[in-house]
Amino acid sequence: MSKPILSELEYNASDVASAILSQADLSVTNEDLGVTERTADFSVKAGWTTSQMYIFSFNGFMFFSGSFNHSAGDPTGNEVFLTNTNSATRPSNNMHLSAIGYEGDTANYVYVDPSGNVGVSSPSMSGITGYYLTVNGWYRF
């Protein structure tokens, strides 16, 4: 029978996980993992404002979180509210992210397309002070 990969000490330990962790280097940082802040690659379109926007990439994935407001009433169908200016971090296909409204505002989804547009599909304003949209999601680039 072949010997396991674990050392004799680890193999005979009553708590194998603790024995392995005691020897592991857990000092990994975001820079070591390649986590990159990408918020500056996105520009907010005219008519829209943002109260928060956090965009990071890691290992070919873009992670996206933000809150946006369109104060001039209903946005048009499929209106673009952001543009990704970095062509290297755009998806190769249309991607759909979750859309969360406020005061009854709704949308089918938020889309990210290969040309760098980030837009809202079928927005409908029900609130009294403008259209509000929160987006959380990720896509592969």
VMD Tcl script that builds the backbone (N, CA, C; Angstrom):
set m [mol new atoms 423]
animate dup $m
set s [atomselect $m all]
$s set {name element resname resid chain x y z} {
  {N N MET 1 A 0.852 -1.169 0.000}
  {CA C MET 1 A 0.000 0.000 0.000}
  {C C MET 1 A 0.897 1.231 0.000}
  {N N SER 2 A 0.565 2.229 -0.831}
  {CA C SER 2 A 1.380 3.440 -0.904}
  {C C SER 2 A 1.170 4.321 0.324}
  {N N LYS 3 A 2.234 5.033 0.671}
  {CA C LYS 3 A 2.194 5.903 1.843}
  {C C LYS 3 A 1.467 7.203 1.471}
  {N N PRO 4 A 0.661 7.760 2.361}
  {CA C PRO 4 A -0.037 9.012 2.060}
  {C C PRO 4 A 0.956 10.167 1.905}
  {N N ILE 5 A 0.524 11.228 1.250}
  {CA C ILE 5 A 1.365 12.392 0.996}
  {C C ILE 5 A 1.705 13.124 2.292}
  {N N LEU 6 A 0.857 13.044 3.285}
  {CA C LEU 6 A 1.104 13.715 4.560}
  {C C LEU 6 A 2.338 13.133 5.233}
  {N N SER 7 A 3.067 13.974 5.949}
  {CA C SER 7 A 4.228 13.490 6.690}
  {C C SER 7 A 3.756 12.554 7.809}
  {N N GLU 8 A 4.706 11.854 8.383}
  {CA C GLU 8 A 4.385 10.917 9.467}
  {C C GLU 8 A 3.720 11.650 10.630}
  {N N LEU 9 A 4.244 12.852 10.956}
  {CA C LEU 9 A 3.692 13.639 12.048}
  {C C LEU 9 A 2.234 14.020 11.762}
  {N N GLU 10 A 1.992 14.503 10.545}
  {CA C GLU 10 A 0.627 14.922 10.184}
  {C C GLU 10 A -0.309 13.712 10.088}
  {N N TYR 11 A 0.213 12.624 9.552}
  {CA C TYR 11 A -0.608 11.430 9.356}
  {C C TYR 11 A -1.067 10.843 10.680}
  {N N ASN 12 A -0.233 10.923 11.703}
  {CA C ASN 12 A -0.560 10.343 12.995}
  {C C ASN 12 A -1.214 11.330 13.957}
  {N N ALA 13 A -1.346 12.587 13.565}
  {CA C ALA 13 A -1.947 13.592 14.442}
  {C C ALA 13 A -3.427 13.292 14.636}
  {N N SER 14 A -3.930 13.590 15.824}
  {CA C SER 14 A -5.354 13.353 16.088}
  {C C SER 14 A -6.220 14.348 15.318}
  {N N ASP 15 A -5.677 15.523 15.064}
  {CA C ASP 15 A -6.409 16.532 14.297}
  {C C ASP 15 A -5.550 16.896 13.091}
  {N N VAL 16 A -5.741 16.197 11.987}
  {CA C VAL 16 A -4.905 16.363 10.793}
  {C C VAL 16 A -4.996 17.794 10.263}
  {N N ALA 17 A -6.191 18.381 10.245}
  {CA C ALA 17 A -6.356 19.745 9.730}
  {C C ALA 17 A -5.520 20.736 10.533}
  {N N SER 18 A -5.522 20.626 11.861}
  {CA C SER 18 A -4.725 21.531 12.700}
  {C C SER 18 A -3.234 21.338 12.457}
  {N N ALA 19 A -2.809 20.103 12.248}
  {CA C ALA 19 A -1.398 19.825 11.989}
  {C C ALA 19 A -0.953 20.462 10.677}
  {N N ILE 20 A -1.788 20.404 9.659}
  {CA C ILE 20 A -1.457 21.001 8.361}
  {C C ILE 20 A -1.462 22.522 8.466}
  {N N LEU 21 A -2.480 23.086 9.099}
  {CA C LEU 21 A -2.574 24.536 9.233}
  {C C LEU 21 A -1.430 25.123 10.045}
  {N N SER 22 A -0.918 24.371 11.000}
  {CA C SER 22 A 0.185 24.892 11.815}
  {C C SER 22 A 1.448 25.078 10.984}
  {N N GLN 23 A 1.552 24.408 9.852}
  {CA C GLN 23 A 2.708 24.521 8.979}
  {C C GLN 23 A 2.444 25.393 7.750}
  {N N ALA 24 A 1.210 25.829 7.559}
  {CA C ALA 24 A 0.845 26.594 6.356}
  {C C ALA 24 A 1.231 28.058 6.496}
  {N N ASP 25 A 1.561 28.679 5.360}
  {CA C ASP 25 A 1.833 30.120 5.329}
  {C C ASP 25 A 0.532 30.809 4.928}
  {N N LEU 26 A -0.137 31.427 5.886}
  {CA C LEU 26 A -1.428 32.063 5.645}
  {C C LEU 26 A -1.299 33.576 5.503}
  {N N SER 27 A -0.132 34.057 5.155}
  {CA C SER 27 A 0.092 35.497 5.039}
  {C C SER 27 A -0.161 36.005 3.620}
  {N N VAL 28 A -1.121 35.440 2.950}
  {CA C VAL 28 A -1.446 35.842 1.581}
  {C C VAL 28 A -2.214 37.158 1.623}
  {N N THR 29 A -1.862 38.099 0.734}
  {CA C THR 29 A -2.552 39.385 0.662}
  {C C THR 29 A -3.317 39.495 -0.647}
  {N N ASN 30 A -4.150 40.534 -0.772}
  {CA C ASN 30 A -4.878 40.768 -2.019}
  {C C ASN 30 A -3.927 40.915 -3.198}
  {N N GLU 31 A -2.785 41.567 -2.978}
  {CA C GLU 31 A -1.827 41.739 -4.070}
  {C C GLU 31 A -1.274 40.395 -4.518}
  {N N ASP 32 A -1.052 39.482 -3.577}
  {CA C ASP 32 A -0.564 38.155 -3.934}
  {C C ASP 32 A -1.595 37.402 -4.774}
  {N N LEU 33 A -2.850 37.644 -4.504}
  {CA C LEU 33 A -3.918 36.956 -5.237}
  {C C LEU 33 A -4.269 37.641 -6.554}
  {N N GLY 34 A -3.749 38.826 -6.775}
  {CA C GLY 34 A -4.045 39.532 -8.016}
  {C C GLY 34 A -5.372 40.269 -7.990}
  {N N VAL 35 A -5.889 40.604 -6.805}
  {CA C VAL 35 A -7.114 41.389 -6.716}
  {C C VAL 35 A -6.771 42.820 -7.129}
  {N N THR 36 A -7.531 43.352 -8.101}
  {CA C THR 36 A -7.241 44.678 -8.642}
  {C C THR 36 A -8.472 45.560 -8.569}
  {N N GLU 37 A -8.313 46.761 -8.045}
  {CA C GLU 37 A -9.389 47.766 -8.000}
  {C C GLU 37 A -9.640 48.257 -9.429}
  {N N ARG 38 A -10.877 48.156 -9.933}
  {CA C ARG 38 A -11.200 48.537 -11.307}
  {C C ARG 38 A -12.233 49.656 -11.403}
  {N N THR 39 A -12.640 50.242 -10.285}
  {CA C THR 39 A -13.691 51.254 -10.293}
  {C C THR 39 A -13.357 52.396 -11.254}
  {N N ALA 40 A -12.105 52.806 -11.325}
  {CA C ALA 40 A -11.718 53.924 -12.197}
  {C C ALA 40 A -11.872 53.604 -13.682}
  {N N ASP 41 A -12.019 52.321 -14.034}
  {CA C ASP 41 A -12.227 51.934 -15.437}
  {C C ASP 41 A -13.664 52.175 -15.909}
  {N N PHE 42 A -14.553 52.541 -14.992}
  {CA C PHE 42 A -15.964 52.719 -15.327}
  {C C PHE 42 A -16.360 54.187 -15.168}
  {N N SER 43 A -17.055 54.735 -16.168}
  {CA C SER 43 A -17.507 56.124 -16.077}
  {C C SER 43 A -19.036 56.158 -16.070}
  {N N VAL 44 A -19.579 56.972 -15.175}
  {CA C VAL 44 A -21.027 57.115 -15.023}
  {C C VAL 44 A -21.544 58.029 -16.136}
  {N N LYS 45 A -22.616 57.624 -16.794}
  {CA C LYS 45 A -23.196 58.390 -17.903}
  {C C LYS 45 A -23.989 59.581 -17.382}
  {N N ALA 46 A -24.143 60.575 -18.254}
  {CA C ALA 46 A -24.915 61.779 -17.934}
  {C C ALA 46 A -26.342 61.398 -17.541}
  {N N GLY 47 A -26.885 62.085 -16.553}
  {CA C GLY 47 A -28.230 61.816 -16.057}
  {C C GLY 47 A -28.263 60.830 -14.905}
  {N N TRP 48 A -27.128 60.209 -14.618}
  {CA C TRP 48 A -27.010 59.229 -13.549}
  {C C TRP 48 A -26.016 59.718 -12.512}
  {N N THR 49 A -26.222 59.332 -11.269}
  {CA C THR 49 A -25.252 59.566 -10.205}
  {C C THR 49 A -25.063 58.257 -9.452}
  {N N THR 50 A -23.979 58.171 -8.701}
  {CA C THR 50 A -23.735 56.987 -7.877}
  {C C THR 50 A -23.364 57.412 -6.466}
  {N N SER 51 A -23.920 56.712 -5.489}
  {CA C SER 51 A -23.555 56.987 -4.104}
  {C C SER 51 A -22.453 56.044 -3.645}
  {N N GLN 52 A -22.318 54.935 -4.338}
  {CA C GLN 52 A -21.216 54.004 -4.055}
  {C C GLN 52 A -21.045 53.090 -5.250}
  {N N MET 53 A -19.791 52.785 -5.551}
  {CA C MET 53 A -19.497 51.877 -6.652}
  {C C MET 53 A -18.171 51.196 -6.333}
  {N N TYR 54 A -18.190 49.878 -6.256}
  {CA C TYR 54 A -16.999 49.095 -5.952}
  {C C TYR 54 A -16.854 48.025 -7.024}
  {N N ILE 55 A -15.752 48.073 -7.740}
  {CA C ILE 55 A -15.528 47.119 -8.818}
  {C C ILE 55 A -14.097 46.597 -8.703}
  {N N PHE 56 A -13.974 45.274 -8.614}
  {CA C PHE 56 A -12.678 44.626 -8.474}
  {C C PHE 56 A -12.587 43.467 -9.456}
  {N N SER 57 A -11.370 43.158 -9.896}
  {CA C SER 57 A -11.173 41.964 -10.718}
  {C C SER 57 A -10.234 41.009 -9.989}
  {N N PHE 58 A -10.421 39.737 -10.294}
  {CA C PHE 58 A -9.592 38.689 -9.713}
  {C C PHE 58 A -9.620 37.489 -10.633}
  {N N ASN 59 A -8.457 37.104 -11.118}
  {CA C ASN 59 A -8.321 35.860 -11.870}
  {C C ASN 59 A -9.305 35.757 -13.040}
  {N N GLY 60 A -9.510 36.856 -13.770}
  {CA C GLY 60 A -10.387 36.833 -14.938}
  {C C GLY 60 A -11.857 37.059 -14.637}
  {N N PHE 61 A -12.193 37.391 -13.399}
  {CA C PHE 61 A -13.576 37.680 -13.021}
  {C C PHE 61 A -13.688 39.124 -12.557}
  {N N MET 62 A -14.776 39.781 -12.926}
  {CA C MET 62 A -15.064 41.145 -12.477}
  {C C MET 62 A -16.187 41.059 -11.455}
  {N N PHE 63 A -15.958 41.648 -10.281}
  {CA C PHE 63 A -16.957 41.683 -9.214}
  {C C PHE 63 A -17.456 43.117 -9.094}
  {N N PHE 64 A -18.775 43.263 -9.091}
  {CA C PHE 64 A -19.408 44.557 -9.295}
  {C C PHE 64 A -20.453 44.805 -8.218}
  {N N SER 65 A -20.391 45.969 -7.570}
  {CA C SER 65 A -21.398 46.358 -6.586}
  {C C SER 65 A -21.549 47.869 -6.632}
  {N N GLY 66 A -22.783 48.353 -6.742}
  {CA C GLY 66 A -22.979 49.797 -6.788}
  {C C GLY 66 A -24.434 50.197 -6.640}
  {N N SER 67 A -24.633 51.463 -6.273}
  {CA C SER 67 A -25.966 52.059 -6.167}
  {C C SER 67 A -26.009 53.283 -7.067}
  {N N PHE 68 A -27.077 53.398 -7.854}
  {CA C PHE 68 A -27.176 54.443 -8.866}
  {C C PHE 68 A -28.542 55.106 -8.804}
  {N N ASN 69 A -28.585 56.371 -9.237}
  {CA C ASN 69 A -29.828 57.142 -9.233}
  {C C ASN 69 A -29.971 57.877 -10.556}
  {N N HIS 70 A -31.183 57.815 -11.107}
  {CA C HIS 70 A -31.548 58.579 -12.307}
  {C C HIS 70 A -32.638 59.538 -11.856}
  {N N SER 71 A -32.286 60.794 -11.616}
  {CA C SER 71 A -33.222 61.735 -10.979}
  {C C SER 71 A -34.231 62.342 -11.941}
  {N N ALA 72 A -34.050 62.174 -13.226}
  {CA C ALA 72 A -34.942 62.798 -14.203}
  {C C ALA 72 A -36.057 61.861 -14.652}
  {N N GLY 73 A -36.659 61.122 -13.735}
  {CA C GLY 73 A -37.763 60.226 -14.079}
  {C C GLY 73 A -37.291 58.880 -14.577}
  {N N ASP 74 A -38.186 58.186 -15.275}
  {CA C ASP 74 A -37.874 56.849 -15.790}
  {C C ASP 74 A -36.707 56.881 -16.768}
  {N N PRO 75 A -35.721 56.007 -16.579}
  {CA C PRO 75 A -34.731 55.824 -17.636}
  {C C PRO 75 A -35.413 55.142 -18.823}
  {N N THR 76 A -34.861 55.294 -19.992}
  {CA C THR 76 A -35.434 54.635 -21.164}
  {C C THR 76 A -35.122 53.146 -21.112}
  {N N GLY 77 A -35.856 52.356 -21.868}
  {CA C GLY 77 A -35.599 50.916 -21.925}
  {C C GLY 77 A -34.181 50.629 -22.374}
  {N N ASN 78 A -33.503 49.750 -21.671}
  {CA C ASN 78 A -32.117 49.360 -21.959}
  {C C ASN 78 A -31.136 50.536 -21.909}
  {N N GLU 79 A -31.400 51.517 -21.043}
  {CA C GLU 79 A -30.529 52.688 -20.945}
  {C C GLU 79 A -29.176 52.335 -20.350}
  {N N VAL 80 A -28.129 52.834 -20.967}
  {CA C VAL 80 A -26.762 52.639 -20.487}
  {C C VAL 80 A -26.481 53.652 -19.385}
  {N N PHE 81 A -26.003 53.181 -18.231}
  {CA C PHE 81 A -25.683 54.093 -17.130}
  {C C PHE 81 A -24.199 54.104 -16.773}
  {N N LEU 82 A -23.437 53.162 -17.288}
  {CA C LEU 82 A -21.987 53.105 -17.074}
  {C C LEU 82 A -21.306 52.666 -18.359}
  {N N THR 83 A -20.045 53.047 -18.500}
  {CA C THR 83 A -19.232 52.557 -19.609}
  {C C THR 83 A -17.911 52.048 -19.053}
  {N N ASN 84 A -17.527 50.840 -19.468}
  {CA C ASN 84 A -16.237 50.274 -19.102}
  {C C ASN 84 A -15.227 50.735 -20.153}
  {N N THR 85 A -14.285 51.569 -19.744}
  {CA C THR 85 A -13.320 52.131 -20.684}
  {C C THR 85 A -12.130 51.214 -20.938}
  {N N ASN 86 A -12.025 50.111 -20.216}
  {CA C ASN 86 A -10.916 49.179 -20.362}
  {C C ASN 86 A -11.381 47.962 -21.157}
  {N N SER 87 A -11.025 47.913 -22.441}
  {CA C SER 87 A -11.512 46.827 -23.298}
  {C C SER 87 A -11.009 45.452 -22.867}
  {N N ALA 88 A -9.916 45.394 -22.114}
  {CA C ALA 88 A -9.370 44.106 -21.662}
  {C C ALA 88 A -10.223 43.459 -20.582}
  {N N THR 89 A -11.119 44.213 -19.941}
  {CA C THR 89 A -11.921 43.660 -18.844}
  {C C THR 89 A -13.409 43.603 -19.204}
  {N N ARG 90 A -13.712 43.567 -20.478}
  {CA C ARG 90 A -15.106 43.434 -20.922}
  {C C ARG 90 A -15.422 41.963 -21.185}
  {N N PRO 91 A -16.675 41.563 -20.980}
  {CA C PRO 91 A -17.024 40.167 -21.247}
  {C C PRO 91 A -17.057 39.898 -22.751}
  {N N SER 92 A -16.881 38.650 -23.138}
  {CA C SER 92 A -16.937 38.296 -24.566}
  {C C SER 92 A -18.372 38.105 -25.038}
  {N N ASN 93 A -19.310 37.940 -24.121}
  {CA C ASN 93 A -20.739 37.791 -24.439}
  {C C ASN 93 A -21.530 38.727 -23.524}
  {N N ASN 94 A -22.799 38.957 -23.869}
  {CA C ASN 94 A -23.667 39.735 -22.988}
  {C C ASN 94 A -23.852 38.983 -21.678}
  {N N MET 95 A -23.694 39.705 -20.570}
  {CA C MET 95 A -23.861 39.113 -19.251}
  {C C MET 95 A -24.978 39.844 -18.518}
  {N N HIS 96 A -25.745 39.116 -17.708}
  {CA C HIS 96 A -26.839 39.707 -16.932}
  {C C HIS 96 A -26.510 39.661 -15.450}
  {N N LEU 97 A -26.731 40.795 -14.765}
  {CA C LEU 97 A -26.525 40.897 -13.326}
  {C C LEU 97 A -27.861 41.206 -12.660}
  {N N SER 98 A -27.962 40.946 -11.377}
  {CA C SER 98 A -29.183 41.224 -10.629}
  {C C SER 98 A -29.402 42.724 -10.481}
  {N N ALA 99 A -30.663 43.147 -10.572}
  {CA C ALA 99 A -31.048 44.549 -10.382}
  {C C ALA 99 A -31.989 44.625 -9.179}
  {N N ILE 100 A -31.684 45.531 -8.256}
  {CA C ILE 100 A -32.491 45.711 -7.054}
  {C C ILE 100 A -32.985 47.145 -7.037}
  {N N GLY 101 A -34.298 47.347 -6.903}
  {CA C GLY 101 A -34.868 48.687 -6.901}
  {C C GLY 101 A -35.083 49.222 -5.495}
  {N N TYR 102 A -35.656 50.430 -5.442}
  {CA C TYR 102 A -35.957 51.097 -4.177}
  {C C TYR 102 A -37.296 51.787 -4.337}
  {N N GLU 103 A -38.128 51.779 -3.302}
  {CA C GLU 103 A -39.476 52.369 -3.332}
  {C C GLU 103 A -40.311 51.804 -4.486}
  {N N GLY 104 A -40.130 50.540 -4.785}
  {CA C GLY 104 A -40.918 49.888 -5.829}
  {C C GLY 104 A -40.333 50.007 -7.224}
  {N N ASP 105 A -39.189 50.683 -7.389}
  {CA C ASP 105 A -38.542 50.749 -8.703}
  {C C ASP 105 A -38.108 49.343 -9.109}
  {N N THR 106 A -38.269 49.022 -10.392}
  {CA C THR 106 A -37.957 47.676 -10.862}
  {C C THR 106 A -37.141 47.714 -12.153}
  {N N ALA 107 A -36.581 46.581 -12.485}
  {CA C ALA 107 A -35.885 46.354 -13.749}
  {C C ALA 107 A -35.808 44.854 -13.951}
  {N N ASN 108 A -35.712 44.433 -15.214}
  {CA C ASN 108 A -35.559 43.003 -15.471}
  {C C ASN 108 A -34.185 42.516 -15.010}
  {N N TYR 109 A -33.143 43.247 -15.393}
  {CA C TYR 109 A -31.769 42.905 -15.042}
  {C C TYR 109 A -30.859 44.050 -15.465}
  {N N VAL 110 A -29.617 43.976 -15.067}
  {CA C VAL 110 A -28.576 44.875 -15.552}
  {C C VAL 110 A -27.722 44.048 -16.506}
  {N N TYR 111 A -27.381 44.627 -17.653}
  {CA C TYR 111 A -26.556 43.902 -18.605}
  {C C TYR 111 A -25.192 44.561 -18.764}
  {N N VAL 112 A -24.198 43.732 -19.071}
  {CA C VAL 112 A -22.855 44.185 -19.394}
  {C C VAL 112 A -22.553 43.576 -20.755}
  {N N ASP 113 A -22.206 44.428 -21.734}
  {CA C ASP 113 A -21.983 43.887 -23.074}
  {C C ASP 113 A -20.519 44.005 -23.505}
  {N N PRO 114 A -20.124 43.301 -24.568}
  {CA C PRO 114 A -18.729 43.292 -25.003}
  {C C PRO 114 A -18.194 44.652 -25.467}
  {N N SER 115 A -19.063 45.607 -25.765}
  {CA C SER 115 A -18.590 46.937 -26.186}
  {C C SER 115 A -18.343 47.862 -24.999}
  {N N GLY 116 A -18.578 47.386 -23.770}
  {CA C GLY 116 A -18.286 48.167 -22.570}
  {C C GLY 116 A -19.486 48.852 -21.949}
  {N N ASN 117 A -20.668 48.655 -22.517}
  {CA C ASN 117 A -21.867 49.267 -21.951}
  {C C ASN 117 A -22.392 48.466 -20.764}
  {N N VAL 118 A -22.813 49.186 -19.731}
  {CA C VAL 118 A -23.514 48.592 -18.595}
  {C C VAL 118 A -24.847 49.317 -18.546}
  {N N GLY 119 A -25.932 48.578 -18.746}
  {CA C GLY 119 A -27.243 49.206 -18.832}
  {C C GLY 119 A -28.295 48.475 -18.037}
  {N N VAL 120 A -29.468 49.083 -17.966}
  {CA C VAL 120 A -30.579 48.518 -17.216}
  {C C VAL 120 A -31.690 48.142 -18.198}
  {N N SER 121 A -32.186 46.913 -18.079}
  {CA C SER 121 A -33.230 46.407 -18.974}
  {C C SER 121 A -34.615 46.657 -18.385}
  {N N SER 122 A -35.459 47.324 -19.143}
  {CA C SER 122 A -36.859 47.591 -18.802}
  {C C SER 122 A -37.034 48.217 -17.417}
  {N N PRO 123 A -36.403 49.357 -17.159}
  {CA C PRO 123 A -36.584 50.006 -15.861}
  {C C PRO 123 A -37.976 50.617 -15.731}
  {N N SER 124 A -38.499 50.602 -14.519}
  {CA C SER 124 A -39.800 51.209 -14.239}
  {C C SER 124 A -39.727 51.908 -12.887}
  {N N MET 125 A -40.018 53.222 -12.895}
  {CA C MET 125 A -39.947 54.012 -11.671}
  {C C MET 125 A -41.297 54.020 -10.968}
  {N N SER 126 A -41.314 53.639 -9.707}
  {CA C SER 126 A -42.530 53.677 -8.896}
  {C C SER 126 A -42.383 54.606 -7.701}
  {N N GLY 127 A -41.153 54.968 -7.374}
  {CA C GLY 127 A -40.890 55.830 -6.228}
  {C C GLY 127 A -41.235 57.277 -6.536}
  {N N ILE 128 A -41.006 58.138 -5.561}
  {CA C ILE 128 A -41.416 59.535 -5.720}
  {C C ILE 128 A -40.258 60.484 -5.981}
  {N N THR 129 A -39.016 60.018 -5.872}
  {CA C THR 129 A -37.884 60.947 -5.978}
  {C C THR 129 A -36.864 60.549 -7.033}
  {N N GLY 130 A -37.241 59.838 -8.039}
  {CA C GLY 130 A -36.296 59.390 -9.058}
  {C C GLY 130 A -36.166 57.877 -9.051}
  {N N TYR 131 A -35.444 57.375 -10.018}
  {CA C TYR 131 A -35.256 55.936 -10.183}
  {C C TYR 131 A -33.965 55.511 -9.474}
  {N N TYR 132 A -34.071 54.518 -8.597}
  {CA C TYR 132 A -32.923 54.015 -7.842}
  {C C TYR 132 A -32.634 52.569 -8.238}
  {N N LEU 133 A -31.355 52.251 -8.352}
  {CA C LEU 133 A -30.936 50.935 -8.791}
  {C C LEU 133 A -29.702 50.510 -7.996}
  {N N THR 134 A -29.739 49.295 -7.468}
  {CA C THR 134 A -28.571 48.696 -6.823}
  {C C THR 134 A -28.201 47.451 -7.610}
  {N N VAL 135 A -26.914 47.292 -7.852}
  {CA C VAL 135 A -26.419 46.186 -8.674}
  {C C VAL 135 A -25.360 45.424 -7.891}
  {N N ASN 136 A -25.477 44.106 -7.877}
  {CA C ASN 136 A -24.464 43.218 -7.312}
  {C C ASN 136 A -24.306 42.045 -8.260}
  {N N GLY 137 A -23.095 41.725 -8.621}
  {CA C GLY 137 A -22.900 40.579 -9.498}
  {C C GLY 137 A -21.463 40.440 -9.940}
  {N N TRP 138 A -21.241 39.536 -10.856}
  {CA C TRP 138 A -19.907 39.272 -11.382}
  {C C TRP 138 A -20.033 38.765 -12.801}
  {N N TYR 139 A -18.934 38.864 -13.542}
  {CA C TYR 139 A -18.878 38.272 -14.870}
  {C C TYR 139 A -17.441 37.867 -15.182}
  {N N ARG 140 A -17.305 36.982 -16.161}
  {CA C ARG 140 A -15.977 36.519 -16.603}
  {C C ARG 140 A -15.536 37.375 -17.772}
  {N N PHE 141 A -14.275 37.777 -17.787}
  {CA C PHE 141 A -13.753 38.515 -18.938}
  {C C PHE 141 A -12.541 37.819 -19.515}
}
mol reanalyze $m
mol bondsrecalc $m
mol representation Tube
mol addrep $m
